[in-house]
Structures are given as C-alpha cells and as structure tokens.
C-alpha cells in the first residue's frame, strides 16, 4: 500500500517509455501516477486523470481493481477504463456498484455508459481488446470481465463476461466527434478582421490552440442545458425568481438575471474536471448590452466547495458602471482594469489558475490588475465546486436593459500563455512583422534551407488584385532573425484599381507554424471588396496574403 492508503493498482504503457498506474485510495478518490523509463519515483498526474474517479471508501472491499487498457482505434491511441459507479445508499439500490466504461485520450474523458447486467453489484473488473487484422470490422472485439458480488443468500463471487459491441461503436463515434471539434476550434475566426474575411469564403489564418483543450460550450443549447461539444461535462443554466430569462443567442447564450454552472466538484463521485483545482484557463467571448447603473455585474468565475455545500466565490471577473473590470481573488481582495468596453461590442475575457495558487485575468489581452498575479490561499476546503458564466447566482438579478451574451467558452487543463490568449481577442489590431533596422534587403527567392521554393508565386504584371497592377521591379526578400528562428518575408508594392498604394506580404512556406500564429498574418478586405483576390486552393497553402492600406509598419 502506497502513501495515502492507495492500493489495487492497474498499470498500462501509455506513451513511449511512459507507464501509468491507477490506484484506489483511502480518501475516496482514484489516483493516477506516471513514470518515465529513467524515472526513480512515480508522479501524480494531477493535471489530467488523477482523482477524476471516486471509489467506495467504506467497508472491507473499499478498493477494487479497475479495467485499464490502451488501444489504438481508428489510428488514435486511447485509454479505456471500467469502474463501478455507486448509487447512494439512501436509494433503493443501497450502494450497488454499476460498471461503467470510460474513454480518455489523457485530455478528454467521456462516460460511454453502463456495461454490467441490471441487477449485478460489481467489484473488480478488467478489459480485453482484439483489434481487427483486416478491413473486416467483425474481427474487432471489446470484452469486459467483472466480478459480481454475492448477496446475503449467496456470498460467493461470480465472474461475468460481456461483449461490448455497441459500446465499441460509440467509442468510435466519440473519437470522430473529438476530431471534428478540434478542427472546428482551430479554425475559429475570432478577430473582427478575420470574421470579415471569413464572410467572403476565404480561410481564416488565426489559429486557436487545442493542446489541453478539455471543454467547449458553443451553440448546443436546449432545455436549460449547455452541452459540451467534446461530450464531456455539460453546463446547466439557472435563473432567479424575479422574471429573469435566458435566451439562446447565435453561438452562445444571452443572460439577463440568469447564469450557467459548469460543474467540477459539484459533479460528485466522478469529477471529470478535477484538474481545475490545480491548473486551468477559462476563455470566453462576451458582449454587454446596456449599461449598469449600480453594483457589479458578475461575468465569469469560480465557486468553491466547503464540505458538502457551496461556499463563496473563489475568484471572479465582473464589471461595473464605471466601466472597470474587477478581479476578485478570494478573501475580498480585488484588482481593477479601466477599460473602454462599449455596449454590444464583443470582448475576450479569460481567467487563469496556475499551480493551484496564482490567478491571472485578461480583458482583450490586457491583464486585469497589471502583470502582478493574485495569490490564492490554498486549503483543502477550497476545492472548486463549479465555474459560473453570465452571473454568479448570488448577486445575479434581472437588471432592466442590461444583459450579457457569452459565446465560445473554452476550458483548458493548463495555463495558456499571454500570446496564446491573444489569439482569442476579437478586437486585436492587425499585426505586421517587425524588421530590424540592420536587416538588409536582397533580391532572392531562396528558402531558408537554400532551395528555391518551386510553388512560391507573387502577383505581377497585369495579375493585380481586382484589376490593379502589381510592380515586379520592387520585390525584395528580407531575412530576419526572430528569436532563434529565421523567416523570409517578401514585400511587393502595387496600386489598386482606384490608384491607391497597397502592399502584399507573403510568408515563406518554410516559416514555422508558431511564428505564423505570432505574426497573425491574415487576409484583409479594403474599401473595395474586389481587391481581395481569390487564390487557387493549392496556392492558399503557401501564400498568406496581407492587404493593408499604405505601407507595412512595425508593431
């Protein structure tokens, strides 16, 4: 038995040279540990799977071994887990364990559903998987083996085998959904300029990070339930008794005297977002209709647990009639940011928790309270109950003419960097690459590795945008050092149909993805929509044009 009274381990190999172990512990939570091939001790995986699942912590059989395997399905490696879910003893099932199958990729977690027979009280379990050796999917099998507890008349335990054909198909459906949602999120056009381009059918070049993205609330809302696009934990929308209503809005929810609760500890026995007690980033796009005349309007935050009941706000972001954004750090401590929000205008807000104690908040890239982080006192009584969105439930009441619309809420299991948070800003001005003063221009068409880019092509001669002309005599390649990475930027000058000067910047296809994101090169329409030239799909992969009035100026 390990520290914390953990026993009954189940062990799998996850990544290359990495082993993971799940254990049942005396505190009623299942802890997950990992170790590398050269590691000397096990490390608890607090940011992902550890303490997500509960276990029966009373009686002689408080710890049971779980089914825990890794499989590759549809070219994706995942983990499958079987664990009993216990009904509360005040119900007629009297604490019976019902075996559930869970799917995880070490980021997302989905309950596939129960797999045991209706009246069985399940103890230990294991899983067996056989992959298809050919395209004939009939050869693919998933089997659950579990120990069935006896009753008073028959105390002996029996072994039961269940073929999980339907559950395996559901696993594949979930994996397909995760892939689609990842693609959808990565293509979110959150900047106003990008939204204009998207409306013309041109791809958006702003990339939203998906690494560590666990939950996504968007436009799947009905019956007071805001459903997670990743099929994990849903949020519940509540309202007060003073006539407040919540109205579905395109891509999100409009709150007036209402709020959403996204549960963490409030889930109970199994807490899929337990990581939020240690590290998280919660990002949302909000717009405020109307102006408050009194008090603070809560927008987003976290409530904590105290025993079995909810306590106060642990951290929260709100705004007031002075147009100040206020960060409540717990214990009554606040930080402020003077902003220029306008009624009906979309803004990006984010709250970040790091190492369970350091809090940061952002409003359109600006840190609330400056660069100094809020220190959060850490005690066992401050486990997170839930995230609140649109209101905190206590101070949320219907205010005449004031509402908050929240769209695209994303939850990460890690602290995002300020640069990553900047990708969400709907009001960020277009940025251009900064060329050092000592950078020398040269006529060159070589790629960073010295090879000419065969598919790189600039507009020239009469190939102007919308009938304008582009000069071929003023073309230069400036190679600059950005940190330790080299990037090649080609500048071409020309005139639009009305004679106005314009520039086109083309990033070299060898430029690293990180700097493409950092520079945020995007297509932009001018006063004349025809200036936006439609490029063939194959060229869009290498040509990332930026049309801007006047000359390109360093940020």
C-alpha positions in Angstrom: 0.0 0.0 0.0 1.4 3.4 -1.0 1.3 6.8 0.6 -2.3 8.0 1.0 -3.5 4.4 1.5 -3.6 3.6 -2.2 -3.8 0.0 -3.3 -5.2 -2.2 -6.1 -3.1 -0.8 -8.9 -3.8 -1.2 -12.6 -0.9 -0.4 -14.9 -0.6 0.4 -18.6 2.0 1.7 -21.0 0.8 5.0 -22.5 3.4 6.8 -24.5 6.9 5.5 -25.5 8.9 4.8 -22.3 6.0 6.0 -20.1 3.9 3.9 -17.7 0.7 5.0 -16.0 -0.8 3.4 -12.9 -4.3 3.8 -11.4 -4.9 3.1 -7.7 -7.8 3.2 -5.3 -7.1 5.4 -2.2 -8.4 5.8 1.3 -9.6 9.4 0.6 -12.3 8.1 -1.7 -10.5 9.2 -4.9 -8.7 7.1 -7.5 -5.2 8.5 -8.1 -3.3 8.1 -11.3 0.5 8.2 -11.4 3.0 8.1 -14.2 6.8 7.4 -14.5 9.3 7.5 -17.4 11.8 4.8 -18.3 14.5 6.7 -16.3 12.3 7.9 -13.5 13.0 6.9 -9.9 9.6 7.8 -8.5 6.0 8.0 -9.5 4.5 11.4 -10.2 0.8 12.0 -9.6 -1.0 13.1 -12.8 -2.9 15.9 -11.2 -3.5 17.9 -14.4 -5.2 15.1 -16.3 -6.7 11.8 -14.8 -5.7 11.7 -11.2 -8.6 12.0 -8.7 -11.2 12.1 -11.5 -12.9 8.9 -10.4 -14.2 8.1 -7.0 -14.2 4.8 -5.2 -16.1 3.2 -2.4 -14.2 4.1 0.7 -16.2 2.2 3.3 -16.4 -1.5 4.2 -13.9 -4.4 3.7 -13.9 -4.0 -0.1 -13.4 -0.3 -0.4 -10.8 -0.7 -3.1 -11.4 -2.7 -6.3 -9.1 -3.1 -9.2 -10.2 -1.4 -12.4 -10.1 -2.3 -16.0 -7.4 -0.1 -17.6 -6.0 -0.7 -21.1 -4.6 1.2 -24.0 -5.9 0.6 -27.5 -5.5 2.1 -31.0 -8.8 2.7 -32.6 -9.1 4.5 -36.0 -5.4 5.4 -35.8 -5.7 7.1 -32.4 -4.3 5.7 -29.2 -6.7 6.0 -26.3 -7.3 4.5 -22.8 -10.3 2.5 -21.9 -11.3 2.3 -18.2 -14.0 0.2 -16.4 -15.0 1.3 -12.9 -18.1 0.8 -10.8 -20.3 3.8 -10.2 -22.1 3.6 -6.8 -25.7 4.6 -6.2 -26.2 6.5 -3.0 -27.3 4.3 -0.1 -30.4 6.3 0.5 -31.7 5.0 -2.8 -33.3 1.6 -3.3 -30.1 0.2 -4.9 -28.4 0.5 -1.5 -24.9 1.5 -2.8 -24.8 -1.1 -5.6 -21.8 -0.8 -8.0 -22.8 -0.5 -11.6 -19.9 -1.0 -14.0 -19.3 1.9 -16.5 -16.9 2.1 -19.5 -14.9 5.3 -19.9 -12.9 6.6 -22.8 -10.0 9.1 -22.5 -7.1 10.3 -24.6 -5.4 11.8 -21.4 -7.2 15.1 -22.1 -10.9 14.5 -22.8 -12.9 12.0 -20.8 -16.3 10.5 -21.8 -18.6 8.1 -19.9 -19.6 5.6 -22.6 -22.2 4.1 -20.3 -23.0 1.1 -18.1 -21.9 -2.3 -19.2 -22.9 -4.6 -16.4 -26.2 -6.5 -16.1 -29.1 -4.7 -14.4 -29.1 -6.4 -11.0 -25.4 -7.1 -10.7 -23.3 -5.5 -7.9 -19.9 -5.1 -9.5 -16.5 -5.3 -7.7 -13.2 -5.7 -9.7 -13.1 -5.6 -13.5 -10.8 -5.9 -16.4 -10.9 -5.3 -20.2 -9.8 -7.3 -23.2 -9.5 -5.9 -26.7 -8.8 -7.6 -30.0 -8.1 -5.3 -33.0 -9.2 -6.1 -36.5 -6.4 -7.7 -38.5 -8.2 -6.8 -41.8 -10.8 -4.4 -43.0 -13.4 -6.8 -41.7 -14.5 -5.0 -38.6 -16.3 -8.1 -37.3 -12.9 -9.3 -36.0 -12.6 -6.3 -33.7 -13.9 -7.2 -30.2 -14.0 -5.5 -26.8 -14.9 -7.6 -23.8 -15.5 -6.6 -20.1 -14.8 -9.2 -17.4 -16.1 -8.3 -13.9 -16.6 -9.8 -10.5 -20.2 -10.0 -9.4 -20.6 -9.7 -5.6 -22.9 -12.2 -3.9 -25.8 -11.3 -1.7 -26.8 -12.5 1.8 -28.1 -15.8 0.5 -25.1 -16.4 -1.9 -22.0 -14.6 -0.6 -19.6 -16.1 -3.2 -18.4 -14.0 -6.1 -19.0 -14.9 -9.7 -17.2 -13.8 -12.9 -19.2 -12.3 -15.7 -18.1 -11.7 -19.3 -19.9 -9.1 -21.5 -19.2 -8.4 -25.3 -19.2 -4.7 -25.8 -20.0 -4.3 -29.5 -22.4 -1.3 -29.2 -20.1 0.4 -26.7 -17.1 0.0 -29.1 -19.1 1.7 -31.9 -19.9 4.5 -29.5 -16.2 4.9 -28.7 -15.6 5.4 -32.5 -18.3 7.9 -32.7 -16.9 9.9 -29.8 -13.4 9.8 -31.4 -14.8 11.1 -34.6 -16.6 13.9 -32.7 -13.4 14.9 -30.9 -11.6 15.2 -34.2 -14.3 17.4 -35.8 -14.5 19.7 -32.8 -10.7 20.1 -32.7 -10.8 21.1 -36.4 -13.7 23.5 -35.7 -12.0 25.2 -32.8 -8.6 25.6 -34.6 -10.4 27.4 -37.4 -12.4 29.8 -35.2 -12.1 33.2 -36.7 -12.2 35.4 -33.6 -10.8 38.6 -34.7 -13.0 41.2 -36.4 -10.8 41.3 -39.5 -10.8 37.6 -39.8 -14.6 37.5 -39.4 -14.8 39.9 -42.4 -12.6 37.7 -44.5 -14.5 34.5 -43.5 -17.7 36.1 -44.7 -16.3 36.2 -48.2 -15.4 32.5 -48.1 -11.6 33.0 -47.5 -9.9 30.8 -44.9 -9.0 32.4 -41.5 -5.3 32.4 -40.6 -5.8 32.8 -36.8 -5.2 29.5 -35.1 -6.8 28.8 -31.7 -4.8 26.4 -29.6 -6.3 22.9 -29.0 -3.5 21.5 -26.9 -5.0 20.8 -23.4 -8.5 21.9 -24.6 -10.9 19.9 -22.5 -14.4 21.5 -22.8 -16.1 23.8 -25.4 -19.5 25.4 -25.0 -20.8 26.9 -28.2 -24.3 26.7 -29.9 -25.6 23.3 -28.5 -28.2 24.7 -26.0 -31.7 23.5 -25.1 -33.8 22.7 -22.1 -31.5 24.8 -19.8 -28.6 22.6 -20.7 -25.5 24.0 -22.4 -23.8 20.9 -23.9 -20.1 20.3 -24.1 -19.1 19.9 -27.8 -16.5 17.3 -26.6 -19.3 15.2 -25.0 -17.8 15.6 -21.5 -19.4 17.8 -18.8 -22.5 19.9 -19.7 -23.3 23.2 -18.1 -26.7 23.9 -16.5 -28.4 27.3 -17.0 -30.3 28.6 -14.0 -32.4 31.7 -13.4 -33.7 33.7 -10.4 -37.4 34.0 -9.5 -37.7 37.7 -10.4 -38.7 37.1 -14.0 -35.1 36.7 -15.3 -34.8 34.7 -18.5 -32.1 33.2 -20.6 -32.3 33.3 -24.4 -30.3 31.3 -26.9 -28.2 33.5 -29.0 -26.2 32.6 -32.1 -23.2 30.7 -30.9 -23.9 31.2 -27.2 -26.3 32.2 -24.5 -27.7 35.6 -23.5 -28.1 36.1 -19.8 -30.4 38.5 -18.0 -30.7 37.6 -14.4 -29.5 34.1 -15.3 -26.3 32.2 -15.2 -24.7 28.9 -16.2 -22.9 26.5 -13.9 -20.2 24.2 -15.3 -19.6 21.6 -12.5 -16.2 20.4 -11.1 -16.5 19.1 -7.6 -20.3 19.5 -7.9 -20.3 16.5 -10.2 -20.0 14.3 -7.1 -18.3 10.9 -7.2 -16.7 11.3 -10.6 -15.2 14.7 -11.4 -14.0 15.0 -15.0 -12.7 18.5 -14.4 -10.8 17.8 -11.2 -7.7 19.2 -12.8 -9.3 22.7 -12.4 -8.2 22.6 -8.7 -4.6 22.9 -9.9 -4.3 24.5 -13.3 -6.8 25.8 -15.9 -7.6 28.5 -18.4 -11.2 29.6 -19.0 -11.7 31.8 -22.0 -14.9 33.3 -23.4 -16.1 36.0 -25.8 -18.7 38.3 -24.1 -20.7 41.3 -25.2 -22.6 43.5 -22.8 -25.9 45.1 -23.9 -26.9 48.2 -21.8 -25.0 49.8 -19.0 -25.4 49.0 -15.3 -26.5 51.9 -13.1 -25.5 50.2 -9.8 -23.4 47.4 -8.3 -21.1 45.0 -10.1 -22.2 42.6 -12.9 -20.6 39.1 -12.5 -19.4 37.7 -15.8 -17.3 34.7 -15.1 -15.6 32.9 -12.2 -15.2 30.0 -9.9 -17.1 29.0 -6.7 -15.6 26.7 -4.1 -16.8 23.9 -2.0 -16.9 23.8 1.8 -17.7 20.3 3.0 -20.8 19.2 1.1 -22.1 22.7 0.4 -21.2 25.6 -1.8 -19.4 28.5 -0.2 -18.2 31.8 -1.6 -16.7 33.0 -4.9 -13.1 31.7 -5.1 -12.2 34.0 -8.0 -14.4 36.0 -10.3 -14.4 38.6 -13.0 -17.1 41.4 -13.1 -17.7 44.9 -14.5 -19.3 48.0 -13.1 -20.9 51.3 -14.1 -17.5 53.0 -14.2 -16.6 50.6 -17.0 -14.0 48.9 -14.8 -13.2 45.2 -14.9 -12.8 43.8 -11.4 -11.0 40.6 -10.5 -12.0 39.1 -7.1 -9.2 36.9 -5.8 -10.9 35.5 -2.8 -10.8 36.8 0.7 -12.3 40.1 -0.5 -9.1 41.1 -2.4 -9.7 42.8 -5.7 -7.8 44.2 -8.7 -9.1 46.6 -11.3 -8.6 47.4 -15.0 -10.0 50.6 -16.6 -11.4 49.6 -19.9 -13.3 51.1 -22.9 -16.0 48.4 -23.4 -18.9 49.5 -25.5 -22.5 48.2 -25.3 -22.9 45.4 -27.8 -19.2 45.1 -28.7 -17.6 41.7 -28.3 -14.7 41.3 -25.9 -12.4 38.4 -24.9 -12.1 37.6 -21.2 -10.0 34.9 -19.6 -9.2 33.7 -16.1 -6.1 31.5 -15.4 -5.1 29.4 -12.4 -1.6 28.2 -12.1 -0.2 25.7 -9.6 -3.4 26.0 -7.6 -2.5 29.4 -6.2 -1.6 32.0 -8.8 -4.6 33.8 -10.5 -4.5 36.0 -13.6 -7.3 37.5 -15.6 -7.3 39.2 -19.0 -9.6 41.5 -20.9 -8.8 41.8 -24.6 -5.2 40.9 -23.9 -4.8 43.3 -21.1 -4.1 41.8 -17.6 -6.6 42.9 -15.1 -4.6 44.5 -12.2 -1.4 44.6 -14.2 1.2 41.9 -14.6 1.2 41.1 -10.9 -0.7 37.9 -10.2 -3.3 37.3 -7.5 -2.1 34.9 -4.8 -4.8 32.4 -3.8 -4.7 30.8 -0.3 -4.7 27.0 -0.7 -6.6 24.9 1.8 -8.4 21.6 1.4 -11.7 23.4 2.0 -11.3 25.4 -1.2 -11.8 22.7 -3.8 -13.7 24.0 -6.8 -17.4 23.5 -6.9 -18.1 24.9 -10.4 -17.4 27.6 -12.9 -20.1 30.2 -13.3 -20.8 32.0 -16.5 -23.0 35.1 -17.1 -23.6 35.5 -13.4 -22.6 34.0 -10.0 -26.1 33.1 -8.8 -25.9 35.2 -5.6 -25.7 38.8 -7.0 -27.3 37.8 -10.3 -30.6 39.5 -10.7 -32.6 40.9 -13.6 -31.5 44.5 -14.4 -33.6 46.4 -16.7 -31.9 46.9 -20.1 -28.7 45.0 -19.1 -27.7 41.6 -20.4 -24.6 39.6 -21.1 -24.1 37.4 -24.1 -21.4 34.7 -23.8 -20.1 32.8 -26.8 -17.4 30.2 -27.4 -16.5 29.2 -23.9 -13.3 27.1 -23.9 -11.8 25.3 -20.9 -8.1 24.2 -20.9 -6.3 21.9 -18.4 -3.3 24.2 -18.4 -2.4 27.8 -18.1 -2.3 29.4 -21.5 0.5 31.9 -22.2 -0.4 35.6 -22.8 0.4 35.1 -26.5 -2.0 32.1 -26.8 -4.7 34.1 -25.0 -4.1 36.9 -27.6 -5.4 34.6 -30.3 -8.9 34.9 -28.9 -9.0 38.7 -28.9 -11.9 39.9 -31.2 -10.6 43.5 -31.2 -6.9 42.9 -31.8 -5.5 45.2 -34.5 -3.7 43.5 -37.4 0.0 43.0 -36.7 2.9 43.1 -39.1 6.3 41.6 -38.8 9.0 43.8 -37.3 12.1 44.2 -39.4 15.2 45.1 -37.5 16.9 48.3 -38.5 20.1 46.4 -39.6 18.2 44.0 -41.8 19.4 44.2 -45.4 17.0 43.6 -48.3 18.2 41.4 -51.1 16.7 40.1 -54.3 16.4 36.5 -53.5 14.0 33.6 -54.0 15.8 31.1 -51.8 14.1 29.2 -49.0 15.7 29.1 -45.5 17.4 25.8 -46.4 18.9 27.3 -49.6 16.5 25.7 -52.0 14.3 27.8 -54.3 10.6 27.4 -53.5 9.0 25.9 -56.6 5.5 26.8 -55.6 6.0 30.4 -54.4 4.4 32.9 -56.7 3.8 36.6 -56.5 1.3 38.7 -58.4 3.0 40.6 -61.1 2.4 42.5 -64.3 -1.3 42.6 -65.1 -2.1 40.0 -62.4 -3.1 42.8 -60.0 -5.8 42.4 -57.4 -9.2 43.3 -58.8 -7.7 44.7 -62.0 -4.9 46.7 -60.3 -1.3 46.4 -61.2 1.5 44.9 -59.1 5.1 46.1 -59.8 7.7 43.4 -60.4 10.6 45.8 -60.1 10.1 46.4 -56.4 10.4 43.0 -55.0 12.7 42.2 -52.1 13.3 39.4 -49.7 14.2 40.4 -46.2 15.6 37.6 -44.0 15.3 38.5 -40.3 16.1 36.7 -37.1 13.1 36.3 -34.9 14.5 34.8 -31.7 16.4 31.8 -32.9 14.2 31.2 -35.9 14.6 32.5 -39.4 11.7 33.8 -41.5 11.6 35.0 -45.1 9.1 37.8 -45.9 8.5 39.0 -49.4 7.1 42.5 -50.0 5.5 43.6 -53.3 4.2 47.1 -53.9 1.4 48.0 -56.4 -1.7 50.0 -57.0 -5.3 49.2 -56.6 -7.9 50.0 -59.4 -8.5 53.5 -57.9 -4.8 54.2 -57.8 -4.3 53.8 -54.1 -1.0 52.4 -52.9 -1.1 49.0 -51.3 1.3 46.3 -50.2 1.2 42.5 -50.2 3.3 40.4 -47.7 3.8 36.7 -48.4 5.2 34.5 -45.7 7.5 31.9 -46.9 6.0 28.3 -46.7 9.1 27.2 -44.7 8.2 29.6 -41.9 7.5 27.9 -38.6 3.9 27.4 -37.6 4.5 29.2 -34.3 5.6 32.4 -36.0 2.7 32.3 -38.4 0.5 32.4 -35.3 2.5 35.0 -33.6 2.6 37.4 -36.5 -1.1 36.7 -37.2 -0.9 37.3 -40.9 -4.4 37.3 -42.2 -6.3 38.3 -45.3 -8.0 41.7 -45.1 -10.6 43.5 -47.3 -10.1 47.1 -48.2 -12.7 49.7 -49.1 -13.1 47.9 -52.4 -14.1 44.2 -51.8 -12.8 43.3 -55.3 -9.3 43.9 -54.0 -9.4 40.6 -52.2 -8.1 38.2 -54.9 -9.3 34.6 -54.7 -6.3 32.3 -54.9 -6.5 28.6 -56.0 -6.6 26.2 -53.1 -3.1 24.9 -53.7 -1.7 28.4 -53.5 -3.5 29.2 -50.3 -1.4 26.6 -48.6 1.7 28.7 -49.3 0.5 32.2 -49.9 -0.8 34.0 -46.8 -1.5 37.5 -48.2 -2.0 40.6 -46.1 -3.5 43.6 -47.9 -3.1 46.8 -45.9 -3.5 50.4 -46.8 -0.2 52.4 -47.1 3.0 50.8 -46.0 3.6 47.9 -43.6 4.7 49.4 -40.3 6.4 47.5 -37.5 4.2 46.9 -34.4 
